[in-house]
């Protein structure tokens, strides 16, 4: 207990070992797994209880609903209590956030499931509440980014709530549930050209701590985002809430171009709803002769539409002229934008994006000369974040730490950007492949769009490069387009990996393509019927394979006992 209390007092922890509270949790959870195995007539000693991790891939609301349906059937099959860790990427984390709001959810999953479905089928979050949340995010943190915008404008559309809970507050409420791990990636590490420093972009967030899974560098979750220097906190920031965490984990619903188009349209729609609420000069205490908010609103709308036109390859000259005319009027002809429209070359996509980045920042800078109060300060910040493509920006907790075991790229910058793991690998393998977690069996539920084997193949390739034990992955060529519903990959001194594609020839028959088209990653929130149908299809992957799952759990027991 002395070691545990000492560890709890340290904000930044550089070690590959598990947090002592996680070790204590695992010790107790394995007792529950042991009891579950006895009920399933899988006999083993307490030492031979296997460590089993359940992974949920990304896939937007398809993953959110698919994971819920899978867990429901694991519960009905008596297998849920065999799971030690539950880890998710992107849309799967939306399901996890909903589950872990409920204390000991796995003991009453039927009730919790029905509650979640009722919410997902409901009317959602009002514009007034979204606006209030956006304002709160902007004014209460040092780093405002597109993740805040995505949380308010997009995630609320799917999860139908603003979850204000904090992850660290949930720790004492889930003694009966699997240990939860949410995953993101460090953008700077992912883009690093130095192969040695590039090795660990994998970032995990649990109720206890957040940090780099393979490197072994962690900070208390309640302090993640605060400013540190040499391991000491210098500027506290409030812990992120669960709505923001869901946006941090789940923002890669399409490729970058599609997200940009989608977000600019969302921003445009947001402006339209907000326009009747622009404060008058009287309300803001400005001189009645001062520039009206309506003119500033028009510039913002034109700028959003101009960005959309350029992304779609359309000539934005009329919008550009409107922006220049309005800004010229506001300044009395004293100010000119730096970048003339003649420099925009729509035939060169990269050059056009660069032009719009600089042009957007220039327009916002000019606009801020006249409108610097709410809501213009937030709205211009959104556009600047769009121009610079800033996601998940936070203070880095490793700045200036003197430790040669850490990649140098983590120590140099006082800010880090975190983003959806799906941009690198659409499944959270590396959170459970930490050697100290000693995982014997991985059950990977794959809700990805496109290649149903991409995640497990890429995981095997990345593990080979990093010398992490992982089984060989060989897929029969005839299964690539028409997958089965259950695959097992085994190796020597590696965890066993069970891979379960969501849509397959067993639960969809000859209609796999129809199901894929019906449930795309990037679409409006599901109707009631779509939710129930998807839960049923996902659940069949568990119920149809109960005996195979029992067989592999039994094999993991045997392997654990042998080792």
C-alpha positions as CSV (number, residue, x, y, z in Angstrom):
1,X,0.0,0.0,0.0
2,X,2.9,2.4,0.6
3,X,4.1,1.9,-3.0
4,X,0.5,2.5,-4.2
5,X,0.1,5.7,-2.3
6,X,3.5,6.9,-3.5
7,X,2.6,6.2,-7.1
8,X,-0.8,8.0,-6.7
9,X,1.0,11.1,-5.6
10,X,3.1,11.3,-8.8
11,X,1.6,13.2,-11.7
12,X,3.9,12.0,-14.4
13,X,5.0,8.4,-14.4
14,X,7.9,7.1,-16.6
15,X,7.6,3.3,-16.4
16,X,6.5,0.4,-18.5
17,X,4.8,-1.2,-15.5
18,X,1.1,-1.0,-14.9
19,X,-0.3,1.5,-12.6
20,X,-0.7,-0.1,-9.2
21,X,-4.4,0.5,-9.1
22,X,-4.7,-1.3,-12.5
23,X,-2.6,-4.2,-11.0
24,X,-5.0,-4.4,-8.1
25,X,-8.0,-4.3,-10.4
26,X,-6.6,-7.1,-12.6
27,X,-6.0,-9.2,-9.5
28,X,-9.6,-8.9,-8.4
29,X,-11.1,-9.2,-11.9
30,X,-9.3,-12.4,-12.6
31,X,-11.2,-13.9,-9.6
32,X,-14.4,-13.0,-11.4
33,X,-13.1,-14.5,-14.6
34,X,-12.2,-17.7,-12.7
35,X,-15.8,-17.9,-11.4
36,X,-17.2,-17.4,-14.9
37,X,-15.0,-20.1,-16.3
38,X,-16.2,-22.5,-13.6
39,X,-19.8,-21.8,-14.6
40,X,-18.9,-22.4,-18.2
41,X,-17.3,-25.8,-17.2
42,X,-13.9,-24.6,-18.3
43,X,-11.8,-26.0,-15.4
44,X,-8.5,-24.4,-14.6
45,X,-6.4,-23.3,-11.6
46,X,-6.5,-19.7,-10.6
47,X,-3.0,-19.2,-11.9
48,X,-4.1,-20.5,-15.4
49,X,-6.9,-17.9,-15.8
50,X,-6.3,-16.3,-19.2
51,X,-6.1,-12.5,-19.7
52,X,-8.7,-11.8,-22.4
53,X,-9.1,-8.5,-24.2
54,X,-12.1,-7.5,-26.3
55,X,-11.4,-4.9,-29.0
56,X,-13.9,-2.7,-30.8
57,X,-12.7,-1.1,-34.0
58,X,-13.7,2.2,-35.5
59,X,-16.7,2.7,-37.8
60,X,-18.7,5.7,-36.5
61,X,-22.2,4.9,-35.3
62,X,-22.0,1.5,-37.0
63,X,-19.2,0.6,-34.5
64,X,-21.1,2.2,-31.6
65,X,-24.3,0.1,-32.3
66,X,-22.4,-3.0,-33.4
67,X,-20.4,-3.1,-30.2
68,X,-23.5,-2.7,-28.1
69,X,-25.1,-5.6,-30.0
70,X,-22.0,-7.8,-29.6
71,X,-21.7,-7.1,-25.8
72,X,-25.4,-7.9,-25.4
73,X,-24.9,-11.3,-26.9
74,X,-21.7,-11.9,-25.0
75,X,-23.7,-11.3,-21.8
76,X,-26.5,-13.6,-22.9
77,X,-23.9,-16.3,-23.8
78,X,-22.4,-16.0,-20.3
79,X,-19.0,-14.8,-21.7
80,X,-19.0,-11.2,-20.8
81,X,-17.5,-11.9,-17.3
82,X,-14.5,-13.6,-19.1
83,X,-13.3,-10.3,-20.4
84,X,-10.5,-8.5,-18.6
85,X,-10.0,-5.5,-20.8
86,X,-12.4,-3.6,-23.1
87,X,-10.6,-1.3,-25.5
88,X,-12.0,0.8,-28.3
89,X,-11.2,3.1,-31.3
90,X,-13.4,5.9,-32.7
91,X,-17.1,4.8,-32.8
92,X,-16.6,2.0,-30.4
93,X,-15.5,4.5,-27.8
94,X,-19.0,6.1,-28.2
95,X,-20.5,2.9,-27.0
96,X,-18.0,2.5,-24.2
97,X,-18.7,6.1,-22.9
98,X,-22.4,5.3,-22.8
99,X,-21.9,2.0,-20.9
100,X,-19.4,3.3,-18.4
101,X,-21.8,6.2,-17.4
102,X,-23.7,3.4,-15.6
103,X,-22.0,2.0,-12.4
104,X,-21.3,-1.7,-12.9
105,X,-23.1,-1.8,-16.2
106,X,-22.1,-5.4,-17.0
107,X,-24.3,-6.6,-14.1
108,X,-27.4,-5.0,-15.6
109,X,-26.6,-4.8,-19.3
110,X,-30.2,-5.4,-20.5
111,X,-31.5,-2.4,-18.7
112,X,-28.5,-0.2,-19.7
113,X,-28.8,-1.3,-23.3
114,X,-32.5,-0.3,-23.5
115,X,-31.6,3.1,-21.9
116,X,-29.0,3.7,-24.5
117,X,-31.2,2.7,-27.4
118,X,-34.0,5.0,-26.2
119,X,-31.5,7.9,-26.1
120,X,-30.1,7.1,-29.6
121,X,-33.7,7.1,-30.9
122,X,-34.5,10.4,-29.3
123,X,-34.5,14.0,-30.5
124,X,-31.0,14.8,-29.5
125,X,-29.4,18.0,-28.2
126,X,-30.9,21.5,-28.7
127,X,-29.1,24.2,-30.6
128,X,-29.2,26.3,-27.5
129,X,-27.3,23.7,-25.5
130,X,-24.8,23.1,-28.3
131,X,-24.1,26.8,-28.4
132,X,-23.6,27.0,-24.6
133,X,-21.3,24.0,-24.7
134,X,-19.2,25.5,-27.6
135,X,-18.9,28.8,-25.6
136,X,-17.8,26.8,-22.5
137,X,-15.1,24.9,-24.4
138,X,-13.8,28.1,-25.9
139,X,-13.4,30.2,-22.8
140,X,-12.4,27.5,-20.3
141,X,-9.3,26.0,-21.9
142,X,-6.0,27.3,-23.3
143,X,-6.2,25.2,-26.5
144,X,-9.4,25.4,-28.6
145,X,-9.4,23.1,-31.7
146,X,-11.6,21.4,-34.2
147,X,-12.1,18.6,-31.7
148,X,-14.2,20.9,-29.6
149,X,-16.1,21.8,-32.7
150,X,-16.5,18.2,-33.7
151,X,-17.8,17.3,-30.2
152,X,-20.5,20.0,-30.3
153,X,-21.5,19.9,-34.0
154,X,-21.0,16.2,-34.9
155,X,-20.7,13.8,-31.9
156,X,-23.9,15.2,-30.3
157,X,-25.8,14.3,-33.5
158,X,-24.9,10.6,-33.1
159,X,-24.8,10.1,-29.3
160,X,-27.8,12.5,-28.7
161,X,-26.4,13.9,-25.4
162,X,-23.8,16.2,-23.9
163,X,-22.0,13.9,-21.5
164,X,-20.3,16.2,-18.9
165,X,-18.9,13.3,-16.8
166,X,-15.2,13.0,-16.3
167,X,-13.4,9.7,-16.9
168,X,-11.3,9.8,-13.7
169,X,-14.5,10.1,-11.7
170,X,-15.7,6.8,-13.0
171,X,-12.9,4.7,-11.5
172,X,-14.7,3.6,-8.3
173,X,-17.9,2.8,-10.1
174,X,-16.8,-0.2,-12.2
175,X,-15.4,-2.9,-10.0
176,X,-17.6,-5.4,-11.8
177,X,-16.8,-4.4,-15.3
178,X,-13.9,-5.0,-17.7
179,X,-11.1,-2.4,-17.5
180,X,-11.8,0.3,-20.1
181,X,-9.1,1.7,-22.4
182,X,-9.8,4.5,-24.9
183,X,-7.3,5.1,-27.6
184,X,-6.0,7.9,-29.8
185,X,-2.7,8.7,-31.6
186,X,-0.1,11.4,-31.2
187,X,-0.2,13.3,-34.5
188,X,3.4,14.6,-34.3
189,X,4.8,11.1,-33.5
190,X,2.8,9.6,-36.4
191,X,4.3,12.2,-38.8
192,X,7.8,12.1,-37.4
193,X,10.4,11.2,-40.1
194,X,12.8,9.7,-37.6
195,X,11.9,6.0,-37.5
196,X,13.1,5.6,-33.9
197,X,11.0,8.5,-32.6
198,X,8.1,7.3,-34.8
199,X,7.8,4.0,-33.0
200,X,5.1,5.0,-30.5
201,X,2.3,7.2,-31.6
202,X,-0.1,4.9,-29.7
203,X,-1.8,6.8,-26.8
204,X,-4.2,5.2,-24.3
205,X,-6.6,6.9,-21.9
206,X,-8.0,5.0,-18.9
207,X,-9.8,6.3,-15.8
208,X,-6.4,6.1,-14.1
209,X,-3.9,7.6,-16.5
210,X,-3.2,8.7,-20.1
211,X,0.0,8.1,-22.0
212,X,2.1,6.3,-24.5
213,X,1.4,2.6,-24.5
214,X,4.7,1.3,-25.8
215,X,7.1,3.9,-24.5
216,X,5.7,3.8,-20.9
217,X,5.1,7.5,-20.2
218,X,1.9,8.4,-18.4
219,X,0.2,11.3,-16.6
220,X,-2.9,11.1,-14.3
221,X,-6.0,11.3,-16.5
222,X,-7.3,14.2,-14.4
223,X,-4.2,16.1,-15.3
224,X,-4.0,15.2,-19.0
225,X,-4.0,18.5,-20.9
226,X,-2.4,20.5,-18.1
227,X,0.9,22.2,-18.7
228,X,4.0,20.5,-17.3
229,X,7.7,21.3,-17.2
230,X,10.2,18.7,-16.1
231,X,7.4,16.6,-14.8
232,X,5.9,19.3,-12.5
233,X,2.5,20.8,-13.3
234,X,2.9,24.5,-14.1
235,X,-0.6,25.4,-15.3
236,X,-3.6,23.2,-14.5
237,X,-6.4,22.7,-17.0
238,X,-9.8,21.1,-16.3
239,X,-10.1,17.5,-17.1
240,X,-11.8,16.9,-20.4
241,X,-15.4,15.7,-20.2
242,X,-16.7,12.6,-21.9
243,X,-18.2,14.4,-24.8
244,X,-14.8,15.8,-25.7
245,X,-13.2,12.4,-25.2
246,X,-15.6,10.9,-27.6
247,X,-14.7,13.6,-30.2
248,X,-11.0,13.1,-29.5
249,X,-11.3,9.4,-30.2
250,X,-13.9,9.5,-32.9
251,X,-13.2,12.1,-35.6
252,X,-12.0,10.1,-38.6
253,X,-15.3,9.3,-40.2
254,X,-14.0,9.8,-43.7
255,X,-10.9,11.0,-45.6
256,X,-9.6,14.5,-44.9
257,X,-11.3,16.1,-48.0
258,X,-14.6,14.7,-47.0
259,X,-14.2,15.8,-43.4
260,X,-13.3,19.3,-44.5
261,X,-16.3,19.6,-46.8
262,X,-18.5,18.1,-44.1
263,X,-17.2,20.4,-41.4
264,X,-17.4,23.6,-43.5
265,X,-21.0,22.7,-44.3
266,X,-21.7,22.1,-40.6
267,X,-20.1,25.5,-39.7
268,X,-22.1,27.1,-42.4
269,X,-25.4,25.6,-41.1
270,X,-24.3,26.6,-37.5
271,X,-23.9,30.2,-38.7
272,X,-27.3,30.2,-40.3
273,X,-29.0,29.1,-37.0
274,X,-26.9,31.6,-35.1
275,X,-27.5,34.6,-37.4
276,X,-30.9,35.7,-35.8
277,X,-29.0,35.8,-32.4
278,X,-26.2,38.1,-33.4
279,X,-25.9,40.7,-30.6
280,X,-26.8,44.3,-31.6
281,X,-24.4,47.2,-30.9
282,X,-26.6,48.3,-28.1
283,X,-26.4,44.8,-26.5
284,X,-22.6,44.8,-26.7
285,X,-22.3,48.4,-25.5
286,X,-20.8,49.5,-28.8
287,X,-21.3,52.8,-30.5
288,X,-24.5,52.6,-32.6
289,X,-22.5,53.8,-35.5
290,X,-20.0,51.0,-35.2
291,X,-20.0,48.2,-37.7
292,X,-23.0,45.9,-37.3
293,X,-22.7,42.3,-36.4
294,X,-24.6,41.4,-39.6
295,X,-21.7,42.5,-41.7
296,X,-19.3,40.4,-39.8
297,X,-21.7,37.4,-40.1
298,X,-21.8,37.9,-43.8
299,X,-18.0,37.8,-44.1
300,X,-17.9,34.5,-42.0
301,X,-20.6,33.0,-44.2
302,X,-18.9,34.0,-47.4
303,X,-15.6,32.7,-46.1
304,X,-17.1,29.3,-45.2
305,X,-18.7,29.0,-48.6
306,X,-15.5,30.1,-50.3
307,X,-13.6,27.2,-48.6
308,X,-16.4,24.8,-49.7
309,X,-16.2,26.0,-53.3
310,X,-12.4,25.6,-53.5
311,X,-12.7,22.1,-52.0
312,X,-15.3,21.2,-54.7
313,X,-13.2,22.8,-57.4
314,X,-15.6,25.7,-58.0
315,X,-14.6,29.3,-58.8
316,X,-15.1,31.4,-55.6
317,X,-14.5,34.8,-57.2
318,X,-17.9,36.2,-56.4
319,X,-17.6,35.2,-52.7
320,X,-14.1,36.6,-52.5
321,X,-15.3,39.9,-54.0
322,X,-18.1,40.1,-51.4
323,X,-15.7,39.5,-48.6
324,X,-13.3,42.2,-49.9
325,X,-16.2,44.7,-50.4
326,X,-17.5,44.2,-46.8
327,X,-14.1,44.4,-45.2
328,X,-13.3,47.5,-47.3
329,X,-16.5,49.1,-46.1
330,X,-15.8,48.2,-42.5
331,X,-12.3,49.8,-42.7
332,X,-13.3,52.8,-44.7
333,X,-11.0,51.7,-47.5
334,X,-8.0,51.6,-45.3
335,X,-7.3,47.9,-45.3
336,X,-6.6,45.4,-48.0
337,X,-6.3,41.6,-47.9
338,X,-2.9,40.3,-48.6
339,X,-3.7,37.5,-51.0
340,X,-5.3,38.5,-54.3
341,X,-7.8,36.0,-55.9
342,X,-5.5,35.9,-58.9
343,X,-3.1,33.8,-56.9
344,X,-5.7,31.0,-56.5
345,X,-5.0,28.1,-58.9
346,X,-7.8,25.6,-58.7
347,X,-6.0,23.3,-61.1
348,X,-3.3,22.7,-58.4
349,X,-5.2,21.2,-55.4
350,X,-2.3,21.5,-53.0
351,X,-1.6,25.1,-54.0
352,X,-5.3,26.0,-53.7
353,X,-5.4,24.5,-50.2
354,X,-2.3,26.5,-49.2
355,X,-3.9,29.7,-50.7
356,X,-7.1,29.2,-48.8
357,X,-5.3,28.5,-45.5
358,X,-3.4,31.8,-45.8
359,X,-6.5,33.7,-47.1
360,X,-8.7,32.4,-44.3
361,X,-6.3,33.5,-41.6
362,X,-5.9,36.9,-43.2
363,X,-9.7,37.4,-43.4
364,X,-10.1,36.4,-39.8
365,X,-7.3,38.7,-38.7
366,X,-9.0,41.6,-40.4
367,X,-12.4,40.7,-39.0
368,X,-11.1,40.6,-35.5
369,X,-10.2,44.3,-35.7
370,X,-14.0,45.0,-35.5
371,X,-15.5,42.0,-33.9
372,X,-13.7,40.4,-31.0
373,X,-16.5,39.5,-28.6
374,X,-18.7,36.4,-28.3
375,X,-19.7,34.9,-30.7
376,X,-17.3,36.3,-33.3
377,X,-14.2,35.4,-31.3
378,X,-15.2,31.7,-31.3
379,X,-16.3,31.7,-34.9
380,X,-13.1,33.2,-36.2
381,X,-11.1,30.8,-34.1
382,X,-13.1,27.9,-35.7
383,X,-12.1,29.2,-39.1
384,X,-8.5,29.6,-38.2
385,X,-8.5,26.0,-36.8
386,X,-9.9,24.8,-40.1
387,X,-7.2,26.7,-42.0
388,X,-4.5,25.2,-39.9
389,X,-6.3,21.8,-39.4
390,X,-5.7,21.7,-35.7
391,X,-7.2,18.8,-33.8
392,X,-6.9,17.6,-30.2
393,X,-4.4,20.2,-29.2
394,X,-3.2,20.0,-25.6
395,X,-0.1,20.8,-23.5
396,X,2.4,18.0,-23.6
397,X,3.2,16.5,-20.2
398,X,6.7,15.3,-21.1
399,X,8.3,18.7,-22.0
400,X,11.9,19.0,-20.8
401,X,11.9,15.8,-18.9
402,X,15.5,14.4,-18.7
403,X,15.0,10.8,-19.6
404,X,17.0,9.1,-22.4
405,X,14.5,6.3,-22.7
406,X,11.9,8.6,-24.1
407,X,11.7,9.6,-27.8
408,X,13.2,13.0,-28.2
409,X,10.2,14.2,-30.2
410,X,8.0,13.9,-27.1
411,X,10.3,16.1,-25.1
412,X,10.7,19.1,-27.3
413,X,7.3,20.6,-27.9
414,X,5.1,22.1,-25.2
415,X,2.0,21.2,-27.2
416,X,0.8,17.9,-28.7
417,X,-2.0,17.2,-31.1
418,X,-4.1,14.0,-30.6
419,X,-6.4,12.4,-33.1
420,X,-8.5,9.4,-34.0
421,X,-6.5,6.1,-34.0
422,X,-8.4,5.1,-37.2
423,X,-6.1,7.4,-39.1
424,X,-3.2,4.9,-38.5
425,X,-4.8,1.6,-37.4
426,X,-8.6,1.2,-37.0
427,X,-8.4,-1.1,-34.0
428,X,-6.8,-0.6,-30.6
429,X,-4.4,-3.6,-30.7
430,X,-1.4,-1.7,-29.2
431,X,-3.2,-0.8,-26.0
432,X,-3.5,-4.4,-25.1
433,X,-0.2,-5.6,-26.6
434,X,1.7,-3.9,-23.8
435,X,3.9,-6.7,-22.5
436,X,3.0,-6.0,-18.9
437,X,-0.7,-6.6,-19.7
438,X,0.2,-10.2,-20.5
439,X,-2.8,-10.8,-22.8
440,X,-3.4,-14.4,-23.8
441,X,-6.5,-14.0,-26.1
442,X,-7.6,-11.0,-28.1
443,X,-11.2,-11.0,-29.5
444,X,-11.3,-8.4,-32.2
445,X,-14.7,-7.1,-33.3
446,X,-14.1,-5.4,-36.7
447,X,-16.7,-2.8,-37.7
448,X,-14.5,-1.2,-40.4
449,X,-15.6,0.0,-43.7
450,X,-13.9,-1.5,-46.8
451,X,-11.4,-4.3,-46.4
452,X,-12.6,-6.5,-43.5
453,X,-9.1,-7.8,-42.8
454,X,-7.2,-4.5,-43.0
455,X,-6.9,-4.0,-39.2
456,X,-5.6,-7.5,-38.3
457,X,-3.1,-7.6,-41.3
458,X,-1.8,-4.1,-40.5
459,X,-1.5,-5.0,-36.8
460,X,0.6,-8.0,-37.7
461,X,2.8,-6.0,-40.0
462,X,3.4,-3.2,-37.4
463,X,4.1,-5.7,-34.7
464,X,6.7,-7.5,-36.8
465,X,8.4,-4.2,-37.4
466,X,8.5,-3.4,-33.7
467,X,9.3,-7.0,-32.6
468,X,6.1,-7.3,-30.7
469,X,4.7,-10.9,-30.5
470,X,1.8,-11.4,-32.8
471,X,0.6,-14.4,-34.8
472,X,1.0,-14.7,-38.6
473,X,-2.1,-13.6,-40.5
474,X,-3.0,-15.4,-43.6
475,X,-6.4,-14.9,-45.2
476,X,-7.7,-17.2,-47.9
477,X,-8.0,-15.2,-51.1
478,X,-11.7,-16.3,-51.6
479,X,-12.6,-14.7,-48.2
480,X,-11.3,-11.2,-49.0
481,X,-14.6,-10.1,-50.5
482,X,-16.9,-12.6,-48.8
483,X,-15.5,-13.1,-45.3
484,X,-16.6,-15.8,-42.8
485,X,-17.7,-14.8,-39.3
486,X,-14.8,-16.2,-37.3
487,X,-11.1,-16.4,-37.8
488,X,-8.4,-17.6,-35.4
489,X,-4.7,-16.7,-35.7
490,X,-2.2,-18.5,-33.5
491,X,1.5,-18.3,-33.0
492,X,4.3,-19.5,-30.8
493,X,4.6,-17.3,-27.7
494,X,2.0,-14.9,-29.0
495,X,-1.5,-14.0,-28.0
496,X,-4.2,-15.9,-29.9
497,X,-6.2,-13.4,-32.0
498,X,-9.9,-14.0,-32.9
499,X,-11.0,-11.8,-35.8
500,X,-14.8,-11.2,-36.4
501,X,-15.8,-9.1,-39.4
502,X,-19.2,-7.4,-38.8
503,X,-20.8,-8.2,-42.2
504,X,-20.1,-11.7,-43.4
505,X,-21.5,-14.6,-45.4
506,X,-23.0,-16.3,-42.3
507,X,-25.1,-13.4,-40.9
508,X,-25.7,-11.6,-44.3
509,X,-25.7,-14.4,-46.8
510,X,-25.4,-13.0,-50.3
511,X,-26.4,-9.5,-49.1
512,X,-23.0,-8.3,-47.7
513,X,-22.8,-5.4,-50.2
514,X,-26.4,-4.4,-49.4
515,X,-25.6,-4.2,-45.6
516,X,-22.4,-2.3,-46.3
517,X,-24.2,0.3,-48.4
518,X,-27.0,0.6,-45.8
519,X,-24.6,1.2,-42.9
520,X,-21.8,3.5,-44.2
521,X,-19.5,5.3,-41.8
522,X,-20.4,8.8,-42.9
523,X,-24.2,9.2,-42.7
524,X,-27.0,10.7,-40.7
525,X,-28.0,9.2,-37.3
526,X,-29.7,5.8,-37.5
527,X,-33.5,5.3,-37.3
528,X,-35.0,2.9,-34.7
529,X,-35.3,0.1,-37.3
530,X,-31.6,0.5,-38.4
531,X,-30.4,0.3,-34.8
532,X,-32.4,-2.9,-34.0
533,X,-31.4,-4.6,-37.3
534,X,-27.7,-3.8,-36.9
535,X,-27.7,-4.9,-33.2
536,X,-29.2,-8.2,-34.4
537,X,-26.7,-8.8,-37.1
538,X,-23.7,-7.9,-34.9
539,X,-25.1,-10.1,-32.1
540,X,-25.3,-13.1,-34.5
541,X,-21.5,-13.1,-34.7
542,X,-21.4,-13.9,-31.1
543,X,-24.4,-16.2,-30.7
544,X,-23.4,-18.2,-33.8
545,X,-19.9,-18.7,-32.5
546,X,-20.4,-19.4,-28.8
547,X,-19.0,-22.8,-28.9
548,X,-15.9,-21.7,-30.9
549,X,-15.3,-18.9,-28.4
550,X,-15.5,-21.4,-25.6
551,X,-13.1,-23.6,-27.4
552,X,-10.5,-20.8,-27.8
553,X,-11.0,-19.7,-24.2
554,X,-10.3,-23.3,-23.1
555,X,-7.2,-23.4,-25.4
556,X,-6.0,-20.1,-23.8
557,X,-6.4,-21.7,-20.4
558,X,-4.3,-24.7,-21.5
559,X,-1.6,-22.4,-23.0
560,X,-1.5,-20.3,-19.8
561,X,-1.1,-23.4,-17.7
562,X,1.6,-24.7,-19.9
563,X,3.5,-21.4,-19.8
